[in-house]
């Protein structure tokens, strides 16, 4: 409503309020003297309202229609206008033009009248702005908290919105009778089918940032037979901005797994990187490349990216610098199996901090070729450790896996040996700290089970699962990298740091929900556990202790050392050596 129009309506409201108060005072039959006095007072009322309204900002600012700010200014204007008229009526005129009771009652009526005008205007505006597109889909919102309320209000004020909220669902008893802009809470998540049928909704929006993986999974399962498209509103706890309709997105694998990303505040402890020379092995891999991207934010003096895959180095440099000329000496082509070349390289580059992420990691393949796992994961790690000693590295972080805890596979045996070698070298070193970081499956990494599921679904299936009850721990790539960076600051020599990854996830359920999200009829085929695979992964070995001295979500456990001299370049039986090394702990 334009400011002049608001002012005119307010003046008319005051005139009507004073007139009504006068007629009520005299039982609807006021004497001529009272009517004459009213005509004297009306100009004063109108003038006071305009002057005071301008003074408090009622007519100088633009307000959200019907907002608390506007109502506050309205209340102040009405109160001062009434008080001023009361004094004028008492002392300015020779005799009171109207009874004082009319002034006070008229003030109340005037405030109610002006507020009512704004309320009616708000209803009209909201009605006009309500989504009107014939293509707009009807949407049920799970979560009537701050985020859910905010997105519903935004959508209901957007005439061009493609989504129309028609109902809330919330499991909190205190919100069961809540209604916002005509959108009411119609029950809990268990009422989804009934509410969807009643409202003819086609979309379910999960707007509860605290929903657990079990709740998200249950909602997905409930929505599938109803043909509801499930979308999510991301949590805004870690952002400055507030969420709105633009943030509504499709359900991702991380949402299905209930991964609420853990933030380890690396900015507060990454001082050991600033101005230092940092080197990352395996820089072209999923973890290594994200490490390089995050490390670049902490302004190291030099960030060397080492890998034997030139295409991967090209890709990671492009993602960091926006160009990939590979001519600045930061992309380093080298194989960690080549000890001579690696040692000479470290002697030349003189890194201060090393993140060792280079490894072979595909479990079934390494079961077939254990010698390759030994050459890269064991001998390669030994070579990087020796080269780091030559360079006088101050911090060395070895990236490990949860399969190194109570290992039964070649991958687990080889990574356990790498952890023990790192511990041994750290205990012998007088120049720096040497430690390892252990975590589970990484969402989005190359070859991960979720990537395989998506590819199988795209091809029409079947989706293969090794066992109906197999579970795994999952985390996001950023979480894994944050842990690795933080480990360099809080980890102690000879330790392995383990992130608290929450509850393990049943892989069969993930496959079933991904298929439901695709909207296709695809079978799940049970193939059986492969050699070296566990039904359930462990985070700690039987003799390892879970201690959390610095961070409530990061565990520290000691690792028994393994003498570097025990590592042969070419053992007669790599698998036997790795199994024996693991058993000796």
Secondary structure per residue as TSV (DSSP state, phi and psi in degrees):
chain	resnum	aa	ss	phi	psi
A	1	X	-	360.0	131.3
A	2	X	-	-67.0	152.5
A	3	X	H	-59.9	-48.0
A	4	X	H	-58.6	-37.3
A	5	X	H	-68.5	-39.3
A	6	X	H	-62.0	-44.6
A	7	X	H	-62.0	-42.3
A	8	X	H	-64.0	-44.3
A	9	X	H	-62.5	-37.8
A	10	X	H	-64.7	-43.1
A	11	X	H	-62.8	-45.7
A	12	X	H	-61.8	-37.2
A	13	X	H	-62.8	-41.4
A	14	X	H	-64.6	-43.8
A	15	X	H	-60.6	-45.8
A	16	X	H	-64.2	-38.2
A	17	X	H	-67.2	-44.6
A	18	X	H	-65.0	-41.3
A	19	X	H	-63.7	-45.1
A	20	X	H	-62.6	-43.0
A	21	X	H	-61.7	-38.9
A	22	X	H	-66.5	-46.0
A	23	X	H	-65.2	-38.1
A	24	X	H	-67.1	-34.6
A	25	X	H	-62.9	-34.6
A	26	X	T	-109.9	30.8
A	27	X	T	53.7	43.5
A	28	X	T	68.6	13.8
A	29	X	-	-139.3	70.2
A	30	X	-	-72.4	145.7
A	31	X	-	-70.8	164.6
A	32	X	H	-63.0	-33.5
A	33	X	H	-64.3	-38.5
A	34	X	H	-67.8	-40.0
A	35	X	H	-66.2	-37.1
A	36	X	H	-66.1	-40.0
A	37	X	H	-65.1	-35.3
A	38	X	H	-62.9	-39.0
A	39	X	H	-65.6	-28.8
A	40	X	H	-73.0	-34.7
A	41	X	H	-80.8	-33.3
A	42	X	H	-54.7	-47.2
A	43	X	H	-59.7	-35.4
A	44	X	H	-66.6	-40.7
A	45	X	H	-61.9	-47.7
A	46	X	H	-62.8	-45.3
A	47	X	H	-64.4	-42.4
A	48	X	H	-64.0	-42.1
A	49	X	H	-61.2	-43.9
A	50	X	H	-68.7	-43.7
A	51	X	H	-67.3	-49.1
A	52	X	H	-68.9	-36.9
A	53	X	H	-61.3	-39.0
A	54	X	H	-68.9	-38.1
A	55	X	H	-65.4	-40.1
A	56	X	T	-87.5	0.1
A	57	X	T	96.4	2.2
A	58	X	T	-62.1	-34.4
A	59	X	T	-112.9	8.1
A	60	X	T	-105.1	-16.0
A	61	X	S	-121.6	160.5
A	62	X	-	-99.4	127.4
A	63	X	-	-112.3	153.9
A	64	X	-	-64.5	125.4
A	65	X	T	-55.3	128.5
A	66	X	T	69.4	20.0
A	67	X	-	-77.9	164.9
A	68	X	H	-64.2	-34.7
A	69	X	H	-61.5	-44.6
A	70	X	H	-67.3	-41.5
A	71	X	H	-65.0	-33.3
A	72	X	H	-65.2	-44.5
A	73	X	H	-64.9	-36.2
A	74	X	H	-65.0	-43.2
A	75	X	H	-63.4	-41.7
A	76	X	H	-64.1	-41.8
A	77	X	H	-64.6	-46.2
A	78	X	H	-63.1	-42.2
A	79	X	H	-64.8	-46.2
A	80	X	H	-69.2	-36.6
A	81	X	H	-63.6	-45.1
A	82	X	H	-64.0	-44.0
A	83	X	H	-63.7	-42.8
A	84	X	H	-63.7	-43.1
A	85	X	H	-65.7	-35.9
A	86	X	H	-59.9	-44.8
A	87	X	H	-69.0	-42.0
A	88	X	I	-63.4	-42.1
A	89	X	I	-64.1	-28.0
A	90	X	I	-86.7	-39.9
A	91	X	I	-118.7	-22.3
A	92	X	I	-79.7	-42.0
A	93	X	S	-88.5	154.1
A	94	X	S	-62.9	-38.2
A	95	X	S	-136.6	152.2
A	96	X	-	-62.2	123.9
A	97	X	S	-66.4	-37.3
A	98	X	S	-137.9	157.1
A	99	X	-	-63.2	148.1
A	100	X	H	-63.3	-29.9
A	101	X	H	-62.5	-32.8
A	102	X	H	-66.6	-37.3
A	103	X	H	-62.2	-47.9
A	104	X	H	-68.8	-47.1
A	105	X	H	-65.1	-39.1
A	106	X	H	-62.6	-35.2
A	107	X	H	-63.0	-43.1
A	108	X	H	-64.3	-45.9
A	109	X	H	-62.0	-37.3
A	110	X	H	-64.6	-43.4
A	111	X	H	-62.7	-45.4
A	112	X	H	-62.8	-39.9
A	113	X	H	-64.7	-46.0
A	114	X	H	-66.2	-39.2
A	115	X	H	-65.9	-38.3
A	116	X	H	-65.1	-40.0
A	117	X	H	-59.4	-42.8
A	118	X	H	-69.4	-36.4
A	119	X	H	-65.8	-44.4
A	120	X	H	-62.9	-40.9
A	121	X	H	-62.7	-40.2
A	122	X	H	-62.7	-42.7
A	123	X	H	-61.0	-40.2
A	124	X	H	-64.9	-45.7
A	125	X	H	-63.1	-44.6
A	126	X	H	-65.2	-34.5
A	127	X	H	-65.9	-41.9
A	128	X	H	-68.1	-39.6
A	129	X	H	-82.4	-10.0
A	130	X	S	-56.9	140.2
A	131	X	-	-49.2	130.0
A	132	X	-	-126.5	1.1
A	133	X	-	-66.1	130.7
A	134	X	T	-65.7	-17.2
A	135	X	T	-92.6	-3.8
A	136	X	-	-64.6	136.5
A	137	X	E	-92.2	142.5
A	138	X	E	-79.6	136.3
A	139	X	E	-132.1	135.0
A	140	X	E	-97.3	135.1
A	141	X	E	-109.4	119.8
A	142	X	E	-92.1	117.1
A	143	X	-	113.4	102.2
A	144	X	-	-100.6	30.8
A	145	X	S	-83.1	-161.7
A	146	X	H	-58.9	-47.5
A	147	X	H	-64.0	-44.8
A	148	X	H	-63.3	-44.0
A	149	X	H	-63.1	-42.1
A	150	X	H	-63.2	-44.6
A	151	X	H	-70.8	-34.1
A	152	X	H	-66.0	-45.5
A	153	X	H	-59.8	-42.7
A	154	X	H	-63.7	-44.2
A	155	X	H	-67.0	-37.7
A	156	X	H	-73.4	-10.3
A	157	X	T	-105.8	11.7
A	158	X	-	-115.3	104.5
A	159	X	T	-62.2	-26.5
A	160	X	T	-97.1	7.9
A	161	X	-	-62.2	141.3
A	162	X	S	-90.9	0.2
A	163	X	E	-128.3	134.4
A	164	X	E	-119.3	111.1
A	165	X	E	-65.3	131.7
A	166	X	E	-121.5	-14.2
A	167	X	E	-167.5	151.0
A	168	X	E	-103.1	151.0
A	169	X	E	-126.0	137.4
A	170	X	-	-154.1	139.7
A	171	X	S	-86.1	-6.0
A	172	X	-	-81.5	124.8
A	173	X	G	-60.0	-30.8
A	174	X	G	-71.3	-12.3
A	175	X	G	-107.3	8.0
A	176	X	T	-67.7	-26.0
A	177	X	T	-110.1	18.9
A	178	X	-	-75.0	141.7
A	179	X	E	-141.2	133.1
A	180	X	E	-131.4	118.7
A	181	X	T	52.1	38.9
A	182	X	T	85.3	-2.5
A	183	X	E	-101.4	114.7
A	184	X	E	-108.1	155.2
A	185	X	B	-75.4	120.0
A	186	X	-	-105.2	5.0
A	187	X	-	146.6	-163.8
A	188	X	-	-100.5	-178.3
A	189	X	G	-61.8	-24.3
A	190	X	G	-72.0	-12.0
A	191	X	G	-97.0	12.2
A	192	X	H	-57.7	-47.2
A	193	X	H	-61.0	-45.0
A	194	X	H	-64.4	-43.6
A	195	X	H	-69.3	-39.1
A	196	X	H	-62.6	-40.9
A	197	X	H	-67.3	-40.4
A	198	X	H	-69.8	-37.6
A	199	X	H	-95.4	-8.9
A	200	X	T	58.4	38.2
A	201	X	-	-77.6	152.0
A	202	X	-	-119.3	-5.5
A	203	X	E	-133.5	140.5
A	204	X	E	-117.6	120.7
A	205	X	E	-103.8	120.9
A	206	X	E	-88.7	107.7
A	207	X	-	-114.6	22.1
A	208	X	-	-106.9	103.8
A	209	X	T	-68.0	-14.4
A	210	X	T	-100.4	8.3
A	211	X	-	-64.4	131.6
A	212	X	-	-77.1	169.0
A	213	X	H	-61.2	-33.8
A	214	X	H	-65.7	-41.9
A	215	X	H	-67.0	-46.2
A	216	X	H	-59.6	-45.7
A	217	X	H	-61.2	-41.2
A	218	X	H	-65.7	-40.5
A	219	X	H	-63.1	-41.4
A	220	X	H	-62.6	-42.6
A	221	X	H	-65.2	-39.5
A	222	X	H	-69.5	-33.6
A	223	X	H	-76.4	-29.3
A	224	X	H	-56.9	-53.4
A	225	X	T	-69.4	-14.3
A	226	X	T	-92.0	-0.3
A	227	X	T	59.9	32.5
A	228	X	-	-87.0	131.7
A	229	X	E	-80.6	123.7
A	230	X	E	-94.2	127.4
A	231	X	E	-126.7	165.5
A	232	X	E	-131.4	155.1
A	233	X	E	-113.4	113.5
A	234	X	-	-61.0	155.0
A	235	X	-	-65.0	143.7
A	236	X	-	-109.1	12.1
A	237	X	T	-63.1	-31.7
A	238	X	T	-99.6	9.1
A	239	X	-	-122.5	157.7
A	240	X	S	-81.5	-40.0
A	241	X	S	-73.6	165.4
A	242	X	-	-102.1	150.6
A	243	X	-	-75.2	155.0
A	244	X	-	-154.8	-172.7
A	245	X	G	-56.2	-32.6
A	246	X	G	-65.3	-19.0
A	247	X	G	-86.9	-9.5
A	248	X	E	-65.5	127.7
A	249	X	E	-140.9	168.7
A	250	X	E	-68.8	157.5
A	251	X	-	-67.7	133.8
A	252	X	-	-107.1	173.1
A	253	X	H	-61.5	-37.6
A	254	X	H	-62.3	-37.4
A	255	X	H	-65.7	-42.7
A	256	X	H	-61.6	-32.9
A	257	X	T	-87.7	-3.1
A	258	X	T	68.8	29.8
A	259	X	-	-82.1	100.9
A	260	X	-	-92.1	106.1
A	261	X	-	-57.4	134.4
A	262	X	-	-88.4	129.2
A	263	X	-	-105.0	125.2
A	264	X	-	-103.7	10.6
A	265	X	-	53.5	53.6
A	266	X	G	-65.4	-25.9
A	267	X	G	-58.8	-33.3
A	268	X	G	-75.7	-18.1
A	269	X	T	-125.3	4.8
A	270	X	G	-88.8	21.8
A	271	X	G	-62.6	-24.8
A	272	X	G	-70.4	-7.6
A	273	X	T	-98.7	-29.7
A	274	X	T	-62.7	124.6
A	275	X	T	73.2	8.4
A	276	X	S	-103.2	162.9
A	277	X	E	-90.9	117.1
A	278	X	E	-116.8	140.0
A	279	X	E	-130.0	135.9
A	280	X	E	-120.0	121.9
A	281	X	E	-88.0	153.1
A	282	X	T	65.0	34.9
A	283	X	T	-66.5	-16.6
A	284	X	T	-88.9	-6.7
A	285	X	S	-81.1	-179.5
A	286	X	H	-61.7	-49.3
A	287	X	H	-74.4	-44.9
A	288	X	H	-60.6	-42.1
A	289	X	H	-68.3	-40.6
A	290	X	H	-67.8	-35.1
A	291	X	H	-57.3	-47.8
A	292	X	H	-61.4	-42.8
A	293	X	H	-63.6	-42.5
A	294	X	H	-74.4	-37.4
A	295	X	H	-63.1	-32.9
A	296	X	G	-62.8	-22.7
A	297	X	G	-70.5	-22.6
A	298	X	G	-94.1	13.8
A	299	X	-	52.6	57.6
A	300	X	-	-68.5	154.8
A	301	X	S	-61.6	-42.8
A	302	X	E	-143.4	142.0
A	303	X	E	-124.7	101.7
A	304	X	E	-89.9	132.2
A	305	X	E	-113.9	110.6
A	306	X	E	-108.4	131.9
A	307	X	E	-162.2	160.4
A	308	X	S	-95.1	-3.5
A	309	X	-	-102.2	107.2
A	310	X	H	-67.6	-34.8
A	311	X	H	-66.0	-38.2
A	312	X	H	-66.5	-38.9
A	313	X	H	-63.8	-40.7
A	314	X	H	-59.6	-44.5
A	315	X	H	-66.0	-42.6
A	316	X	H	-71.6	-36.5
A	317	X	H	-65.9	-37.7
A	318	X	H	-63.5	-39.5
A	319	X	H	-70.1	-25.1
A	320	X	H	-91.8	-46.5
A	321	X	H	-101.2	-10.8
A	322	X	S	78.5	1.3
A	323	X	-	-149.7	161.4
A	324	X	-	-145.7	70.4
A	325	X	-	-82.1	-18.3
A	326	X	-	56.5	34.4
A	327	X	-	-121.9	8.8
A	328	X	S	-99.8	2.9
A	329	X	S	81.9	0.1
A	330	X	-	-87.1	-28.5
A	331	X	E	-86.2	117.9
A	332	X	E	-115.8	119.8
A	333	X	E	-94.5	110.0
A	334	X	-	-160.7	147.7
A	335	X	-	-102.6	124.6
A	336	X	T	-67.2	-11.2
A	337	X	T	-73.8	-19.9
A	338	X	-	-90.9	92.2
A	339	X	H	-64.1	-39.7
A	340	X	H	-62.6	-50.1
A	341	X	H	-64.4	-39.9
A	342	X	H	-65.5	-44.1
A	343	X	H	-64.5	-42.3
A	344	X	H	-64.2	-38.3
A	345	X	H	-63.7	-47.4
A	346	X	H	-64.0	-37.2
A	347	X	H	-62.9	-34.4
A	348	X	H	-78.0	-45.4
A	349	X	H	-78.9	-28.7
A	350	X	-	51.9	59.0
A	351	X	-	-69.1	146.0
A	352	X	S	-90.9	-35.4
A	353	X	E	-128.9	132.9
A	354	X	E	-125.6	129.1
A	355	X	E	-110.3	114.0
A	356	X	E	-97.5	96.9
A	357	X	-	-110.7	-3.4
A	358	X	-	-70.7	129.2
A	359	X	-	-171.3	158.4
A	360	X	-	-93.9	137.1
A	361	X	-	-135.5	-6.5
A	362	X	-	-80.8	108.8
A	363	X	H	-57.3	-51.7
A	364	X	H	-61.9	-36.7
A	365	X	H	-68.6	-40.3
A	366	X	H	-70.2	-26.1
A	367	X	H	-63.4	-32.3
A	368	X	H	-82.9	-29.1
A	369	X	-	-128.4	67.3
A	370	X	H	-62.6	-28.7
A	371	X	H	-62.4	-36.2
A	372	X	H	-68.3	-39.7
A	373	X	H	-61.9	-40.8
A	374	X	I	-64.0	-45.2
A	375	X	I	-63.7	-39.4
A	376	X	I	-88.9	-53.4
A	377	X	I	-77.2	-28.1
A	378	X	I	-101.1	-63.4
A	379	X	I	-64.3	-41.4
A	380	X	I	-59.4	-43.2
A	381	X	H	-64.3	-42.4
A	382	X	H	-59.4	-41.0
A	383	X	H	-63.6	-42.5
A	384	X	H	-65.9	-38.7
A	385	X	H	-63.6	-45.1
A	386	X	H	-64.9	-41.9
A	387	X	H	-64.6	-36.7
A	388	X	H	-64.8	-38.0
A	389	X	H	-62.9	-42.2
A	390	X	H	-61.7	-38.5
A	391	X	H	-81.8	-8.8
A	392	X	T	70.0	39.7
A	393	X	-	-61.0	138.4
A	394	X	S	-93.1	-27.0
A	395	X	E	-137.9	126.5
A	396	X	E	-127.4	122.4
A	397	X	E	-119.9	116.8
A	398	X	E	-94.4	124.9
A	399	X	E	-85.5	118.2
A	400	X	-	-116.0	-162.6
A	401	X	-	-144.9	157.4
A	402	X	G	-67.1	-14.3
A	403	X	G	-72.0	-9.4
A	404	X	G	-80.8	-10.7
A	405	X	T	-87.4	121.0
A	406	X	T	48.3	59.1
A	407	X	-	-68.3	147.2
A	408	X	-	-133.6	2.4
A	409	X	S	-120.3	163.2
A	410	X	H	-60.1	-41.0
A	411	X	H	-58.8	-48.5
A	412	X	H	-63.9	-42.6
A	413	X	H	-61.0	-46.0
A	414	X	H	-67.2	-38.5
A	415	X	H	-74.6	-29.9
A	416	X	H	-66.1	-41.1
A	417	X	H	-62.1	-38.9
A	418	X	H	-64.1	-39.7
A	419	X	H	-61.7	-44.1
A	420	X	H	-68.4	-37.8
A	421	X	H	-64.5	-40.9
A	422	X	H	-62.7	-43.1
A	423	X	H	-61.8	-44.7
A	424	X	H	-62.6	-44.3
A	425	X	H	-66.0	-36.4
A	426	X	H	-65.1	-39.5
A	427	X	H	-68.4	-26.5
A	428	X	H	-87.7	-21.0
A	429	X	-	-79.9	142.9
A	430	X	S	-111.7	4.1
A	431	X	S	-111.5	-12.7
A	432	X	-	-165.5	-178.8
A	433	X	E	-105.5	135.4
A	434	X	E	-126.1	121.1
A	435	X	E	-149.8	171.9
A	436	X	E	-125.9	160.4
A	437	X	E	-127.7	131.2
A	438	X	E	-121.1	129.7
A	439	X	-	-148.3	172.1
A	440	X	-	-89.6	-153.0
A	441	X	E	-64.7	140.9
A	442	X	E	-107.0	122.3
A	443	X	E	-63.6	129.8
A	444	X	T	89.5	-4.8
A	445	X	-	-75.2	156.0
A	446	X	T	-65.2	130.1
A	447	X	T	84.5	4.4
A	448	X	-	-69.1	159.7
A	449	X	H	-62.1	-34.5
A	450	X	H	-68.5	-38.2
A	451	X	H	-62.2	-41.5
A	452	X	H	-63.3	-42.8
A	453	X	H	-60.8	-45.0
A	454	X	H	-62.9	-40.6
A	455	X	H	-64.9	-41.5
A	456	X	H	-65.7	-39.7
A	457	X	H	-64.9	-41.2
A	458	X	H	-62.2	-32.0
A	459	X	T	-85.4	-3.5
A	460	X	T	96.0	5.3
A	461	X	-	88.1	-176.1
A	462	X	-	-76.9	162.6
A	463	X	E	-90.7	126.9
A	464	X	E	-99.9	130.3
A	465	X	E	-127.5	136.2
A	466	X	S	-70.0	-34.7
A	467	X	-	-157.3	143.4
A	468	X	T	-62.5	-28.5
A	469	X	T	-106.9	7.3
A	470	X	-	-67.1	137.1
A	471	X	E	-126.8	156.4
A	472	X	E	-144.7	154.8
A	473	X	-	-88.4	140.6
A	474	X	E	-129.2	152.7
A	475	X	E	-151.9	162.4
A	476	X	E	-84.7	159.1
A	477	X	H	-58.7	-47.1
A	478	X	H	-57.9	-39.0
A	479	X	H	-61.1	-47.0
A	480	X	H	-59.1	-43.4
A	481	X	H	-69.4	-39.2
A	482	X	H	-60.0	-40.7
A	483	X	H	-63.5	-43.1
A	484	X	H	-61.1	-45.2
A	485	X	H	-66.5	-43.7
A	486	X	H	-65.9	-32.3
A	487	X	H	-58.6	-37.3
A	488	X	H	-63.0	-21.1
A	489	X	H	-95.8	-38.1
A	490	X	H	-109.9	-12.4
A	491	X	-	-73.5	148.9
A	492	X	-	-111.0	153.7
A	493	X	T	-53.0	134.9
A	494	X	T	84.8	2.8
A	495	X	E	-99.2	161.9
A	496	X	E	-117.7	131.2
A	497	X	E	-101.3	135.6
A	498	X	E	-127.6	128.3
A	499	X	E	-80.3	138.2
A	500	X	-	-70.5	105.0
A	501	X	-	-97.9	16.2
A	502	X	-	73.9	-152.1
A	503	X	S	-85.6	145.3
A	504	X	-	-66.6	153.5
A	505	X	E	-108.5	135.3
A	506	X	E	-77.1	116.4
A	507	X	H	-63.8	-36.2
A	508	X	H	-59.5	-40.9
A	509	X	H	-64.7	-39.2
A	510	X	H	-62.2	-45.2
A	511	X	H	-61.0	-44.4
A	512	X	H	-62.2	-40.0
A	513	X	H	-74.1	-34.9
A	514	X	H	-64.2	-39.3
A	515	X	H	-64.4	-43.0
A	516	X	H	-61.1	-40.2
A	517	X	H	-64.8	-30.9
A	518	X	H	-73.5	-20.8
A	519	X	T	75.3	12.8
A	520	X	S	-110.6	156.6
A	521	X	-	-93.4	102.7
A	522	X	-	-130.9	135.8
A	523	X	-	-82.5	153.7
A	524	X	E	-107.6	125.7
A	525	X	E	-107.3	126.2
A	526	X	E	-88.5	118.7
A	527	X	-	-101.4	-16.7
A	528	X	-	93.5	145.8
A	529	X	-	-63.1	136.5
A	530	X	-	-85.5	164.2
A	531	X	T	-60.3	130.3
A	532	X	T	91.5	-4.9
A	533	X	-	-93.2	142.1
A	534	X	-	-98.1	153.6
A	535	X	S	-71.0	-40.2
A	536	X	B	-134.7	133.5
A	537	X	-	-81.0	157.6
A	538	X	-	-111.9	151.9
A	539	X	S	-99.7	-25.4
A	540	X	S	-132.3	147.3
A	541	X	-	-76.3	169.5
A	542	X	T	-62.9	-25.8
A	543	X	T	-101.8	1.1
A	544	X	-	-90.5	142.2
A	545	X	-	-105.6	141.5
A	546	X	-	-93.1	100.6
A	547	X	E	-118.7	140.7
A	548	X	E	-129.2	74.1
A	549	X	E	-77.0	-22.0
A	550	X	E	-121.2	-31.8
A	551	X	E	-138.5	132.9
A	552	X	T	-65.0	-16.0
A	553	X	T	-113.5	7.7
A	554	X	E	-124.0	118.6
A	555	X	E	-93.7	148.3
A	556	X	E	-119.5	134.5
A	557	X	E	-144.1	144.0
A	558	X	E	-78.1	150.8
A	559	X	-	-122.1	127.0
A	560	X	-	-65.4	137.8
A	561	X	-	-74.1	156.9
A	562	X	-	-129.7	121.0
A	563	X	-	-60.4	130.7
A	564	X	G	-61.2	-27.8
A	565	X	G	-68.2	-18.5
A	566	X	G	-77.1	-10.4
A	567	X	-	-88.4	113.1
A	568	X	-	-89.6	144.7
A	569	X	T	-63.5	-34.0
A	570	X	T	-146.6	83.2
A	571	X	-	-68.5	157.2
A	572	X	S	-64.8	-31.6
A	573	X	-	-144.6	101.1
A	574	X	H	-61.6	-42.6
A	575	X	H	-62.4	-45.8
A	576	X	H	-62.2	-41.1
A	577	X	H	-62.5	-44.9
A	578	X	H	-68.3	-38.9
A	579	X	H	-64.2	-44.1
A	580	X	H	-64.2	-38.4
A	581	X	H	-64.0	-40.2
A	582	X	H	-68.3	-42.2
A	583	X	H	-65.5	-27.3
A	584	X	T	-71.7	-6.8
A	585	X	-	-92.8	360.0
